[in-house]
């Protein structure tokens, strides 16, 4: 179970969408630590499908600050 204590989730509730999609560009990598993800998903399959369909930009899927797609 993933728990996320953020301003939007101040209680100790599990994160309903633990898979986050971020830009994989250099600027996106620098911003990932201090900005919101492009999209958040409840399942890995949905997140990977979304990231794989995007054209013109490179995206990465993260789970608990660990890159899971494309393979690190």
PDB file of N, CA, C, O and CB in Angstrom:
ATOM      1  N   UNK A   1       0.836  -1.168   0.000  1.00  0.00           N
ATOM      2  CA  UNK A   1       0.000   0.000   0.000  1.00  0.00           C
ATOM      3  C   UNK A   1       0.890   1.243   0.000  1.00  0.00           C
ATOM      4  O   UNK A   1       1.807   1.348   0.814  1.00  0.00           O
ATOM      5  CB  UNK A   1      -0.956  -0.009   1.211  1.00  0.00           C
ATOM      6  N   UNK A   2       0.620   2.194  -0.917  1.00  0.00           N
ATOM      7  CA  UNK A   2       1.402   3.412  -1.040  1.00  0.00           C
ATOM      8  C   UNK A   2       0.702   4.518  -0.269  1.00  0.00           C
ATOM      9  O   UNK A   2      -0.498   4.735  -0.438  1.00  0.00           O
ATOM     10  CB  UNK A   2       1.598   3.808  -2.528  1.00  0.00           C
ATOM     11  N   UNK A   3       1.440   5.208   0.568  1.00  0.00           N
ATOM     12  CA  UNK A   3       0.864   6.316   1.326  1.00  0.00           C
ATOM     13  C   UNK A   3       1.528   7.606   0.871  1.00  0.00           C
ATOM     14  O   UNK A   3       2.746   7.666   0.705  1.00  0.00           O
ATOM     15  CB  UNK A   3       1.041   6.108   2.864  1.00  0.00           C
ATOM     16  N   UNK A   4       0.728   8.621   0.675  1.00  0.00           N
ATOM     17  CA  UNK A   4       1.255   9.901   0.220  1.00  0.00           C
ATOM     18  C   UNK A   4       0.715  11.005   1.105  1.00  0.00           C
ATOM     19  O   UNK A   4      -0.471  11.330   1.036  1.00  0.00           O
ATOM     20  CB  UNK A   4       0.893  10.160  -1.259  1.00  0.00           C
ATOM     21  N   UNK A   5       1.559  11.582   1.930  1.00  0.00           N
ATOM     22  CA  UNK A   5       1.159  12.710   2.761  1.00  0.00           C
ATOM     23  C   UNK A   5       1.524  13.982   2.019  1.00  0.00           C
ATOM     24  O   UNK A   5       2.688  14.382   1.991  1.00  0.00           O
ATOM     25  CB  UNK A   5       1.838  12.658   4.171  1.00  0.00           C
ATOM     26  N   UNK A   6       0.547  14.605   1.428  1.00  0.00           N
ATOM     27  CA  UNK A   6       0.736  15.824   0.653  1.00  0.00           C
ATOM     28  C   UNK A   6      -0.312  16.834   1.095  1.00  0.00           C
ATOM     29  O   UNK A   6      -1.217  16.481   1.851  1.00  0.00           O
ATOM     30  CB  UNK A   6       0.642  15.546  -0.882  1.00  0.00           C
ATOM     31  N   UNK A   7      -0.214  18.085   0.643  1.00  0.00           N
ATOM     32  CA  UNK A   7      -1.263  19.061   0.985  1.00  0.00           C
ATOM     33  C   UNK A   7      -2.651  18.602   0.526  1.00  0.00           C
ATOM     34  O   UNK A   7      -3.654  18.916   1.168  1.00  0.00           O
ATOM     35  CB  UNK A   7      -0.938  20.421   0.358  1.00  0.00           C
ATOM     36  N   UNK A   8      -2.708  17.853  -0.596  1.00  0.00           N
ATOM     37  CA  UNK A   8      -3.994  17.362  -1.083  1.00  0.00           C
ATOM     38  C   UNK A   8      -4.453  16.126  -0.332  1.00  0.00           C
ATOM     39  O   UNK A   8      -5.631  15.777  -0.394  1.00  0.00           O
ATOM     40  CB  UNK A   8      -3.911  17.059  -2.563  1.00  0.00           C
ATOM     41  N   UNK A   9      -3.551  15.450   0.381  1.00  0.00           N
ATOM     42  CA  UNK A   9      -3.872  14.229   1.111  1.00  0.00           C
ATOM     43  C   UNK A   9      -3.195  14.284   2.481  1.00  0.00           C
ATOM     44  O   UNK A   9      -2.247  13.539   2.730  1.00  0.00           O
ATOM     45  CB  UNK A   9      -3.421  12.962   0.314  1.00  0.00           C
ATOM     46  N   UNK A  10      -3.677  15.168   3.383  1.00  0.00           N
ATOM     47  CA  UNK A  10      -3.005  15.357   4.677  1.00  0.00           C
ATOM     48  C   UNK A  10      -3.203  14.197   5.649  1.00  0.00           C
ATOM     49  O   UNK A  10      -2.506  14.126   6.662  1.00  0.00           O
ATOM     50  CB  UNK A  10      -3.500  16.623   5.320  1.00  0.00           C
ATOM     51  N   UNK A  11      -4.128  13.292   5.368  1.00  0.00           N
ATOM     52  CA  UNK A  11      -4.357  12.158   6.260  1.00  0.00           C
ATOM     53  C   UNK A  11      -3.449  11.000   5.852  1.00  0.00           C
ATOM     54  O   UNK A  11      -2.671  11.113   4.905  1.00  0.00           O
ATOM     55  CB  UNK A  11      -5.848  11.723   6.232  1.00  0.00           C
ATOM     56  N   UNK A  12      -3.554   9.924   6.554  1.00  0.00           N
ATOM     57  CA  UNK A  12      -2.713   8.756   6.308  1.00  0.00           C
ATOM     58  C   UNK A  12      -3.427   7.757   5.397  1.00  0.00           C
ATOM     59  O   UNK A  12      -3.480   6.566   5.701  1.00  0.00           O
ATOM     60  CB  UNK A  12      -2.326   8.083   7.638  1.00  0.00           C
ATOM     61  N   UNK A  13      -3.979   8.244   4.276  1.00  0.00           N
ATOM     62  CA  UNK A  13      -4.715   7.395   3.337  1.00  0.00           C
ATOM     63  C   UNK A  13      -3.788   6.929   2.224  1.00  0.00           C
ATOM     64  O   UNK A  13      -2.846   7.639   1.872  1.00  0.00           O
ATOM     65  CB  UNK A  13      -5.930   8.150   2.746  1.00  0.00           C
ATOM     66  N   UNK A  14      -4.037   5.740   1.659  1.00  0.00           N
ATOM     67  CA  UNK A  14      -3.208   5.285   0.536  1.00  0.00           C
ATOM     68  C   UNK A  14      -3.417   6.167  -0.695  1.00  0.00           C
ATOM     69  O   UNK A  14      -4.500   6.711  -0.912  1.00  0.00           O
ATOM     70  CB  UNK A  14      -3.528   3.817   0.193  1.00  0.00           C
ATOM     71  N   UNK A  15      -2.371   6.295  -1.482  1.00  0.00           N
ATOM     72  CA  UNK A  15      -2.435   7.080  -2.716  1.00  0.00           C
ATOM     73  C   UNK A  15      -3.288   6.316  -3.724  1.00  0.00           C
ATOM     74  O   UNK A  15      -2.939   5.189  -4.076  1.00  0.00           O
ATOM     75  CB  UNK A  15      -1.000   7.363  -3.291  1.00  0.00           C
ATOM     76  N   UNK A  16      -4.409   6.897  -4.206  1.00  0.00           N
ATOM     77  CA  UNK A  16      -5.274   6.178  -5.146  1.00  0.00           C
ATOM     78  C   UNK A  16      -4.652   6.014  -6.535  1.00  0.00           C
ATOM     79  O   UNK A  16      -5.092   5.168  -7.313  1.00  0.00           O
ATOM     80  CB  UNK A  16      -6.594   6.900  -5.273  1.00  0.00           C
ATOM     81  N   UNK A  17      -3.639   6.813  -6.848  1.00  0.00           N
ATOM     82  CA  UNK A  17      -2.983   6.734  -8.161  1.00  0.00           C
ATOM     83  C   UNK A  17      -1.470   6.777  -7.963  1.00  0.00           C
ATOM     84  O   UNK A  17      -0.852   7.824  -8.157  1.00  0.00           O
ATOM     85  CB  UNK A  17      -3.453   7.899  -9.099  1.00  0.00           C
ATOM     86  N   UNK A  18      -0.866   5.649  -7.578  1.00  0.00           N
ATOM     87  CA  UNK A  18       0.567   5.657  -7.243  1.00  0.00           C
ATOM     88  C   UNK A  18       1.512   5.709  -8.440  1.00  0.00           C
ATOM     89  O   UNK A  18       2.704   5.957  -8.259  1.00  0.00           O
ATOM     90  CB  UNK A  18       0.885   4.450  -6.445  1.00  0.00           C
ATOM     91  N   UNK A  19       1.017   5.482  -9.656  1.00  0.00           N
ATOM     92  CA  UNK A  19       1.873   5.492 -10.840  1.00  0.00           C
ATOM     93  C   UNK A  19       1.801   6.861 -11.495  1.00  0.00           C
ATOM     94  O   UNK A  19       0.728   7.285 -11.925  1.00  0.00           O
ATOM     95  CB  UNK A  19       1.457   4.381 -11.841  1.00  0.00           C
ATOM     96  N   UNK A  20       2.931   7.559 -11.578  1.00  0.00           N
ATOM     97  CA  UNK A  20       2.980   8.923 -12.092  1.00  0.00           C
ATOM     98  C   UNK A  20       3.745   8.951 -13.414  1.00  0.00           C
ATOM     99  O   UNK A  20       4.766   8.278 -13.559  1.00  0.00           O
ATOM    100  CB  UNK A  20       3.637   9.874 -11.061  1.00  0.00           C
ATOM    101  N   UNK A  21       3.251   9.731 -14.376  1.00  0.00           N
ATOM    102  CA  UNK A  21       3.902   9.889 -15.670  1.00  0.00           C
ATOM    103  C   UNK A  21       4.527  11.279 -15.709  1.00  0.00           C
ATOM    104  O   UNK A  21       3.841  12.280 -15.501  1.00  0.00           O
ATOM    105  CB  UNK A  21       2.891   9.684 -16.854  1.00  0.00           C
ATOM    106  N   UNK A  22       5.840  11.336 -15.978  1.00  0.00           N
ATOM    107  CA  UNK A  22       6.580  12.589 -16.045  1.00  0.00           C
ATOM    108  C   UNK A  22       7.272  12.708 -17.395  1.00  0.00           C
ATOM    109  O   UNK A  22       7.530  11.704 -18.058  1.00  0.00           O
ATOM    110  CB  UNK A  22       7.608  12.680 -14.900  1.00  0.00           C
ATOM    111  N   UNK A  23       7.573  13.951 -17.805  1.00  0.00           N
ATOM    112  CA  UNK A  23       8.374  14.176 -19.005  1.00  0.00           C
ATOM    113  C   UNK A  23       9.779  13.654 -18.782  1.00  0.00           C
ATOM    114  O   UNK A  23      10.314  13.756 -17.678  1.00  0.00           O
ATOM    115  CB  UNK A  23       8.406  15.672 -19.380  1.00  0.00           C
ATOM    116  N   UNK A  24      10.388  13.090 -19.832  1.00  0.00           N
ATOM    117  CA  UNK A  24      11.716  12.514 -19.720  1.00  0.00           C
ATOM    118  C   UNK A  24      12.780  13.429 -20.328  1.00  0.00           C
ATOM    119  O   UNK A  24      13.937  13.027 -20.450  1.00  0.00           O
ATOM    120  CB  UNK A  24      11.752  11.151 -20.392  1.00  0.00           C
ATOM    121  N   UNK A  25      12.407  14.648 -20.710  1.00  0.00           N
ATOM    122  CA  UNK A  25      13.389  15.588 -21.240  1.00  0.00           C
ATOM    123  C   UNK A  25      14.287  16.063 -20.107  1.00  0.00           C
ATOM    124  O   UNK A  25      13.977  15.833 -18.938  1.00  0.00           O
ATOM    125  CB  UNK A  25      12.692  16.791 -21.934  1.00  0.00           C
ATOM    126  N   UNK A  26      15.385  16.716 -20.430  1.00  0.00           N
ATOM    127  CA  UNK A  26      16.300  17.198 -19.390  1.00  0.00           C
ATOM    128  C   UNK A  26      15.575  18.159 -18.444  1.00  0.00           C
ATOM    129  O   UNK A  26      15.704  18.059 -17.224  1.00  0.00           O
ATOM    130  CB  UNK A  26      17.529  17.896 -20.027  1.00  0.00           C
ATOM    131  N   UNK A  27      14.822  19.079 -19.016  1.00  0.00           N
ATOM    132  CA  UNK A  27      14.076  20.026 -18.175  1.00  0.00           C
ATOM    133  C   UNK A  27      13.036  19.284 -17.332  1.00  0.00           C
ATOM    134  O   UNK A  27      12.820  19.625 -16.169  1.00  0.00           O
ATOM    135  CB  UNK A  27      13.385  21.109 -19.050  1.00  0.00           C
ATOM    136  N   UNK A  28      12.403  18.284 -17.912  1.00  0.00           N
ATOM    137  CA  UNK A  28      11.420  17.501 -17.172  1.00  0.00           C
ATOM    138  C   UNK A  28      12.041  16.736 -16.026  1.00  0.00           C
ATOM    139  O   UNK A  28      11.441  16.626 -14.957  1.00  0.00           O
ATOM    140  CB  UNK A  28      10.718  16.545 -18.092  1.00  0.00           C
ATOM    141  N   UNK A  29      13.241  16.201 -16.232  1.00  0.00           N
ATOM    142  CA  UNK A  29      13.919  15.481 -15.149  1.00  0.00           C
ATOM    143  C   UNK A  29      14.265  16.431 -14.014  1.00  0.00           C
ATOM    144  O   UNK A  29      14.158  16.064 -12.844  1.00  0.00           O
ATOM    145  CB  UNK A  29      15.194  14.789 -15.669  1.00  0.00           C
ATOM    146  N   UNK A  30      14.675  17.639 -14.345  1.00  0.00           N
ATOM    147  CA  UNK A  30      15.016  18.614 -13.306  1.00  0.00           C
ATOM    148  C   UNK A  30      13.768  19.059 -12.552  1.00  0.00           C
ATOM    149  O   UNK A  30      13.820  19.297 -11.345  1.00  0.00           O
ATOM    150  CB  UNK A  30      15.724  19.833 -13.921  1.00  0.00           C
ATOM    151  N   UNK A  31      12.658  19.169 -13.255  1.00  0.00           N
ATOM    152  CA  UNK A  31      11.422  19.657 -12.646  1.00  0.00           C
ATOM    153  C   UNK A  31      10.676  18.561 -11.882  1.00  0.00           C
ATOM    154  O   UNK A  31       9.842  18.876 -11.032  1.00  0.00           O
ATOM    155  CB  UNK A  31      10.518  20.241 -13.714  1.00  0.00           C
ATOM    156  N   UNK A  32      10.951  17.286 -12.159  1.00  0.00           N
ATOM    157  CA  UNK A  32      10.173  16.198 -11.564  1.00  0.00           C
ATOM    158  C   UNK A  32      10.153  16.257 -10.044  1.00  0.00           C
ATOM    159  O   UNK A  32       9.140  15.949  -9.416  1.00  0.00           O
ATOM    160  CB  UNK A  32      10.726  14.867 -12.008  1.00  0.00           C
ATOM    161  N   UNK A  33      11.269  16.652  -9.461  1.00  0.00           N
ATOM    162  CA  UNK A  33      11.361  16.675  -8.005  1.00  0.00           C
ATOM    163  C   UNK A  33      10.482  17.755  -7.387  1.00  0.00           C
ATOM    164  O   UNK A  33      10.099  17.642  -6.222  1.00  0.00           O
ATOM    165  CB  UNK A  33      12.795  16.882  -7.581  1.00  0.00           C
ATOM    166  N   UNK A  34      10.157  18.793  -8.141  1.00  0.00           N
ATOM    167  CA  UNK A  34       9.405  19.879  -7.512  1.00  0.00           C
ATOM    168  C   UNK A  34       8.117  20.255  -8.249  1.00  0.00           C
ATOM    169  O   UNK A  34       7.547  21.317  -7.999  1.00  0.00           O
ATOM    170  CB  UNK A  34      10.277  21.086  -7.406  1.00  0.00           C
ATOM    171  N   UNK A  35       7.667  19.399  -9.143  1.00  0.00           N
ATOM    172  CA  UNK A  35       6.421  19.709  -9.839  1.00  0.00           C
ATOM    173  C   UNK A  35       5.509  18.487  -9.861  1.00  0.00           C
ATOM    174  O   UNK A  35       5.930  17.375  -9.541  1.00  0.00           O
ATOM    175  CB  UNK A  35       6.706  20.192 -11.273  1.00  0.00           C
ATOM    176  N   UNK A  36       4.290  18.706 -10.233  1.00  0.00           N
ATOM    177  CA  UNK A  36       3.314  17.635 -10.322  1.00  0.00           C
ATOM    178  C   UNK A  36       3.571  16.809 -11.584  1.00  0.00           C
ATOM    179  O   UNK A  36       4.107  17.328 -12.562  1.00  0.00           O
ATOM    180  CB  UNK A  36       1.878  18.204 -10.321  1.00  0.00           C
ATOM    181  N   UNK A  37       3.195  15.536 -11.570  1.00  0.00           N
ATOM    182  CA  UNK A  37       3.344  14.705 -12.768  1.00  0.00           C
ATOM    183  C   UNK A  37       2.388  15.160 -13.865  1.00  0.00           C
ATOM    184  O   UNK A  37       1.420  15.875 -13.607  1.00  0.00           O
ATOM    185  CB  UNK A  37       3.097  13.226 -12.433  1.00  0.00           C
ATOM    186  N   UNK A  38       2.675  14.734 -15.086  1.00  0.00           N
ATOM    187  CA  UNK A  38       1.784  15.038 -16.209  1.00  0.00           C
ATOM    188  C   UNK A  38       0.431  14.372 -15.975  1.00  0.00           C
ATOM    189  O   UNK A  38      -0.614  15.000 -16.147  1.00  0.00           O
ATOM    190  CB  UNK A  38       2.403  14.565 -17.559  1.00  0.00           C
ATOM    191  N   UNK A  39       0.455  13.092 -15.582  1.00  0.00           N
ATOM    192  CA  UNK A  39      -0.757  12.342 -15.264  1.00  0.00           C
ATOM    193  C   UNK A  39      -0.439  11.329 -14.177  1.00  0.00           C
ATOM    194  O   UNK A  39       0.717  10.948 -13.993  1.00  0.00           O
ATOM    195  CB  UNK A  39      -1.329  11.637 -16.524  1.00  0.00           C
ATOM    196  N   UNK A  40      -1.462  10.897 -13.463  1.00  0.00           N
ATOM    197  CA  UNK A  40      -1.321   9.861 -12.432  1.00  0.00           C
ATOM    198  C   UNK A  40      -2.335   8.764 -12.725  1.00  0.00           C
ATOM    199  O   UNK A  40      -3.459   9.038 -13.144  1.00  0.00           O
ATOM    200  CB  UNK A  40      -1.529  10.451 -10.986  1.00  0.00           C
ATOM    201  N   UNK A  41      -1.927   7.521 -12.501  1.00  0.00           N
ATOM    202  CA  UNK A  41      -2.787   6.376 -12.798  1.00  0.00           C
ATOM    203  C   UNK A  41      -2.797   5.398 -11.627  1.00  0.00           C
ATOM    204  O   UNK A  41      -1.862   5.351 -10.828  1.00  0.00           O
ATOM    205  CB  UNK A  41      -2.320   5.666 -14.082  1.00  0.00           C
ATOM    206  N   UNK A  42      -3.866   4.625 -11.545  1.00  0.00           N
ATOM    207  CA  UNK A  42      -3.999   3.635 -10.480  1.00  0.00           C
ATOM    208  C   UNK A  42      -3.237   2.355 -10.801  1.00  0.00           C
ATOM    209  O   UNK A  42      -2.824   1.641  -9.887  1.00  0.00           O
ATOM    210  CB  UNK A  42      -5.467   3.317 -10.241  1.00  0.00           C
ATOM    211  N   UNK A  43      -3.044   2.051 -12.086  1.00  0.00           N
ATOM    212  CA  UNK A  43      -2.353   0.809 -12.448  1.00  0.00           C
ATOM    213  C   UNK A  43      -1.158   1.095 -13.354  1.00  0.00           C
ATOM    214  O   UNK A  43      -1.122   2.092 -14.075  1.00  0.00           O
ATOM    215  CB  UNK A  43      -3.322  -0.163 -13.144  1.00  0.00           C
ATOM    216  N   UNK A  44      -0.190   0.196 -13.293  1.00  0.00           N
ATOM    217  CA  UNK A  44       1.012   0.313 -14.115  1.00  0.00           C
ATOM    218  C   UNK A  44       0.656   0.214 -15.595  1.00  0.00           C
ATOM    219  O   UNK A  44       1.192   0.968 -16.407  1.00  0.00           O
ATOM    220  CB  UNK A  44       2.036  -0.775 -13.736  1.00  0.00           C
ATOM    221  N   UNK A  45      -0.241  -0.703 -15.959  1.00  0.00           N
ATOM    222  CA  UNK A  45      -0.604  -0.884 -17.366  1.00  0.00           C
ATOM    223  C   UNK A  45      -1.180   0.384 -17.977  1.00  0.00           C
ATOM    224  O   UNK A  45      -0.826   0.748 -19.099  1.00  0.00           O
ATOM    225  CB  UNK A  45      -1.602  -2.015 -17.505  1.00  0.00           C
ATOM    226  N   UNK A  46      -2.061   1.057 -17.253  1.00  0.00           N
ATOM    227  CA  UNK A  46      -2.642   2.313 -17.756  1.00  0.00           C
ATOM    228  C   UNK A  46      -1.568   3.373 -17.942  1.00  0.00           C
ATOM    229  O   UNK A  46      -1.560   4.082 -18.948  1.00  0.00           O
ATOM    230  CB  UNK A  46      -3.726   2.831 -16.797  1.00  0.00           C
ATOM    231  N   UNK A  47      -0.667   3.485 -16.980  1.00  0.00           N
ATOM    232  CA  UNK A  47       0.387   4.502 -17.048  1.00  0.00           C
ATOM    233  C   UNK A  47       1.330   4.244 -18.220  1.00  0.00           C
ATOM    234  O   UNK A  47       1.677   5.170 -18.953  1.00  0.00           O
ATOM    235  CB  UNK A  47       1.181   4.538 -15.736  1.00  0.00           C
ATOM    236  N   UNK A  48       1.742   2.998 -18.398  1.00  0.00           N
ATOM    237  CA  UNK A  48       2.651   2.653 -19.501  1.00  0.00           C
ATOM    238  C   UNK A  48       1.961   2.855 -20.850  1.00  0.00           C
ATOM    239  O   UNK A  48       2.579   3.342 -21.796  1.00  0.00           O
ATOM    240  CB  UNK A  48       3.140   1.189 -19.366  1.00  0.00           C
ATOM    241  N   UNK A  49       0.691   2.484 -20.940  1.00  0.00           N
ATOM    242  CA  UNK A  49      -0.061   2.675 -22.190  1.00  0.00           C
ATOM    243  C   UNK A  49      -0.147   4.159 -22.544  1.00  0.00           C
ATOM    244  O   UNK A  49       0.049   4.530 -23.701  1.00  0.00           O
ATOM    245  CB  UNK A  49      -1.482   2.074 -22.067  1.00  0.00           C
ATOM    246  N   UNK A  50      -0.442   5.015 -21.551  1.00  0.00           N
ATOM    247  CA  UNK A  50      -0.519   6.453 -21.799  1.00  0.00           C
ATOM    248  C   UNK A  50       0.829   7.009 -22.242  1.00  0.00           C
ATOM    249  O   UNK A  50       0.904   7.742 -23.228  1.00  0.00           O
ATOM    250  CB  UNK A  50      -1.002   7.185 -20.546  1.00  0.00           C
ATOM    251  N   UNK A  51       1.896   6.664 -21.519  1.00  0.00           N
ATOM    252  CA  UNK A  51       3.229   7.184 -21.833  1.00  0.00           C
ATOM    253  C   UNK A  51       3.695   6.713 -23.206  1.00  0.00           C
ATOM    254  O   UNK A  51       4.356   7.468 -23.920  1.00  0.00           O
ATOM    255  CB  UNK A  51       4.237   6.753 -20.761  1.00  0.00           C
ATOM    256  N   UNK A  52       3.373   5.507 -23.581  1.00  0.00           N
ATOM    257  CA  UNK A  52       3.782   4.968 -24.874  1.00  0.00           C
ATOM    258  C   UNK A  52       3.053   5.582 -26.049  1.00  0.00           C
ATOM    259  O   UNK A  52       3.570   5.566 -27.165  1.00  0.00           O
ATOM    260  CB  UNK A  52       3.576   3.500 -24.890  1.00  0.00           C
ATOM    261  N   UNK A  53       1.855   6.129 -25.829  1.00  0.00           N
ATOM    262  CA  UNK A  53       1.063   6.714 -26.923  1.00  0.00           C
ATOM    263  C   UNK A  53       1.407   8.163 -27.227  1.00  0.00           C
ATOM    264  O   UNK A  53       1.014   8.678 -28.273  1.00  0.00           O
ATOM    265  CB  UNK A  53      -0.394   6.623 -26.595  1.00  0.00           C
ATOM    266  N   UNK A  54       2.125   8.823 -26.348  1.00  0.00           N
ATOM    267  CA  UNK A  54       2.393  10.249 -26.531  1.00  0.00           C
ATOM    268  C   UNK A  54       3.390  10.465 -27.666  1.00  0.00           C
ATOM    269  O   UNK A  54       4.411   9.780 -27.742  1.00  0.00           O
ATOM    270  CB  UNK A  54       2.925  10.871 -25.227  1.00  0.00           C
ATOM    271  N   UNK A  55       3.094  11.406 -28.533  1.00  0.00           N
ATOM    272  CA  UNK A  55       3.953  11.691 -29.681  1.00  0.00           C
ATOM    273  C   UNK A  55       4.751  12.966 -29.459  1.00  0.00           C
ATOM    274  O   UNK A  55       4.251  13.914 -28.852  1.00  0.00           O
ATOM    275  CB  UNK A  55       3.120  11.808 -30.958  1.00  0.00           C
ATOM    276  N   UNK A  56       5.970  12.998 -29.938  1.00  0.00           N
ATOM    277  CA  UNK A  56       6.771  14.210 -29.907  1.00  0.00           C
ATOM    278  C   UNK A  56       7.520  14.449 -28.613  1.00  0.00           C
ATOM    279  O   UNK A  56       8.478  15.221 -28.611  1.00  0.00           O
ATOM    280  CB  UNK A  56       5.912  15.359 -30.172  1.00  0.00           C
ATOM    281  N   UNK A  57       7.142  13.845 -27.546  1.00  0.00           N
ATOM    282  CA  UNK A  57       7.818  14.011 -26.266  1.00  0.00           C
ATOM    283  C   UNK A  57       8.158  12.637 -25.721  1.00  0.00           C
ATOM    284  O   UNK A  57       7.569  11.636 -26.129  1.00  0.00           O
ATOM    285  CB  UNK A  57       6.940  14.808 -25.258  1.00  0.00           C
ATOM    286  N   UNK A  58       9.088  12.592 -24.822  1.00  0.00           N
ATOM    287  CA  UNK A  58       9.454  11.343 -24.178  1.00  0.00           C
ATOM    288  C   UNK A  58       8.951  11.379 -22.741  1.00  0.00           C
ATOM    289  O   UNK A  58       9.167  12.353 -22.019  1.00  0.00           O
ATOM    290  CB  UNK A  58      10.992  11.110 -24.231  1.00  0.00           C
ATOM    291  N   UNK A  59       8.287  10.319 -22.342  1.00  0.00           N
ATOM    292  CA  UNK A  59       7.692  10.245 -21.016  1.00  0.00           C
ATOM    293  C   UNK A  59       8.252   9.051 -20.256  1.00  0.00           C
ATOM    294  O   UNK A  59       8.713   8.085 -20.863  1.00  0.00           O
ATOM    295  CB  UNK A  59       6.163  10.151 -21.112  1.00  0.00           C
ATOM    296  N   UNK A  60       8.213   9.117 -18.937  1.00  0.00           N
ATOM    297  CA  UNK A  60       8.645   8.019 -18.082  1.00  0.00           C
ATOM    298  C   UNK A  60       7.590   7.799 -17.010  1.00  0.00           C
ATOM    299  O   UNK A  60       6.922   8.736 -16.572  1.00  0.00           O
ATOM    300  CB  UNK A  60      10.037   8.311 -17.445  1.00  0.00           C
ATOM    301  N   UNK A  61       7.450   6.546 -16.596  1.00  0.00           N
ATOM    302  CA  UNK A  61       6.502   6.187 -15.547  1.00  0.00           C
ATOM    303  C   UNK A  61       7.293   5.913 -14.275  1.00  0.00           C
ATOM    304  O   UNK A  61       8.280   5.178 -14.291  1.00  0.00           O
ATOM    305  CB  UNK A  61       5.633   4.944 -15.956  1.00  0.00           C
ATOM    306  N   UNK A  62       6.851   6.510 -13.177  1.00  0.00           N
ATOM    307  CA  UNK A  62       7.498   6.347 -11.875  1.00  0.00           C
ATOM    308  C   UNK A  62       6.514   5.761 -10.877  1.00  0.00           C
ATOM    309  O   UNK A  62       5.317   6.047 -10.920  1.00  0.00           O
ATOM    310  CB  UNK A  62       8.048   7.696 -11.361  1.00  0.00           C
ATOM    311  N   UNK A  63       7.035   4.938  -9.982  1.00  0.00           N
ATOM    312  CA  UNK A  63       6.251   4.403  -8.871  1.00  0.00           C
ATOM    313  C   UNK A  63       7.105   4.560  -7.621  1.00  0.00           C
ATOM    314  O   UNK A  63       8.188   3.983  -7.528  1.00  0.00           O
ATOM    315  CB  UNK A  63       5.836   2.889  -9.110  1.00  0.00           C
ATOM    316  N   UNK A  64       6.620   5.340  -6.660  1.00  0.00           N
ATOM    317  CA  UNK A  64       7.372   5.634  -5.435  1.00  0.00           C
ATOM    318  C   UNK A  64       8.759   6.187  -5.752  1.00  0.00           C
ATOM    319  O   UNK A  64       9.745   5.721  -5.181  1.00  0.00           O
ATOM    320  CB  UNK A  64       7.498   4.372  -4.573  1.00  0.00           C
ATOM    321  N   UNK A  65       8.857   7.147  -6.627  1.00  0.00           N
ATOM    322  CA  UNK A  65      10.123   7.783  -7.016  1.00  0.00           C
ATOM    323  C   UNK A  65      11.106   6.818  -7.679  1.00  0.00           C
ATOM    324  O   UNK A  65      12.303   7.102  -7.728  1.00  0.00           O
ATOM    325  CB  UNK A  65      10.775   8.400  -5.803  1.00  0.00           C
ATOM    326  N   UNK A  66      10.630   5.701  -8.180  1.00  0.00           N
ATOM    327  CA  UNK A  66      11.485   4.747  -8.886  1.00  0.00           C
ATOM    328  C   UNK A  66      10.971   4.629 -10.307  1.00  0.00           C
ATOM    329  O   UNK A  66       9.793   4.347 -10.522  1.00  0.00           O
ATOM    330  CB  UNK A  66      11.508   3.349  -8.173  1.00  0.00           C
ATOM    331  N   UNK A  67      11.843   4.842 -11.276  1.00  0.00           N
ATOM    332  CA  UNK A  67      11.461   4.768 -12.682  1.00  0.00           C
ATOM    333  C   UNK A  67      11.202   3.312 -13.047  1.00  0.00           C
ATOM    334  O   UNK A  67      12.052   2.449 -12.826  1.00  0.00           O
ATOM    335  CB  UNK A  67      12.562   5.383 -13.598  1.00  0.00           C
ATOM    336  N   UNK A  68      10.010   3.039 -13.612  1.00  0.00           N
ATOM    337  CA  UNK A  68       9.685   1.668 -13.983  1.00  0.00           C
ATOM    338  C   UNK A  68       9.496   1.497 -15.488  1.00  0.00           C
ATOM    339  O   UNK A  68       9.510   0.367 -15.975  1.00  0.00           O
ATOM    340  CB  UNK A  68       8.438   1.227 -13.260  1.00  0.00           C
ATOM    341  N   UNK A  69       9.317   2.599 -16.247  1.00  0.00           N
ATOM    342  CA  UNK A  69       9.172   2.504 -17.694  1.00  0.00           C
ATOM    343  C   UNK A  69       9.634   3.803 -18.314  1.00  0.00           C
ATOM    344  O   UNK A  69       9.300   4.856 -17.771  1.00  0.00           O
ATOM    345  CB  UNK A  69       7.710   2.192 -18.097  1.00  0.00           C
ATOM    346  N   UNK A  70      10.383   3.814 -19.415  1.00  0.00           N
ATOM    347  CA  UNK A  70      11.053   2.653 -19.995  1.00  0.00           C
ATOM    348  C   UNK A  70      12.063   2.084 -19.015  1.00  0.00           C
ATOM    349  O   UNK A  70      12.448   2.736 -18.045  1.00  0.00           O
ATOM    350  CB  UNK A  70      11.742   3.026 -21.314  1.00  0.00           C
ATOM    351  N   UNK A  71      12.477   0.878 -19.280  1.00  0.00           N
ATOM    352  CA  UNK A  71      13.369   0.181 -18.341  1.00  0.00           C
ATOM    353  C   UNK A  71      14.595   1.029 -18.042  1.00  0.00           C
ATOM    354  O   UNK A  71      15.247   1.528 -18.960  1.00  0.00           O
ATOM    355  CB  UNK A  71      13.799  -1.189 -18.908  1.00  0.00           C
ATOM    356  N   UNK A  72      14.915   1.196 -16.750  1.00  0.00           N
ATOM    357  CA  UNK A  72      16.077   2.039 -16.367  1.00  0.00           C
ATOM    358  C   UNK A  72      17.401   1.431 -16.777  1.00  0.00           C
ATOM    359  O   UNK A  72      18.454   2.017 -16.526  1.00  0.00           O
ATOM    360  CB  UNK A  72      16.087   2.272 -14.867  1.00  0.00           C
TER     361      UNK A  72
END
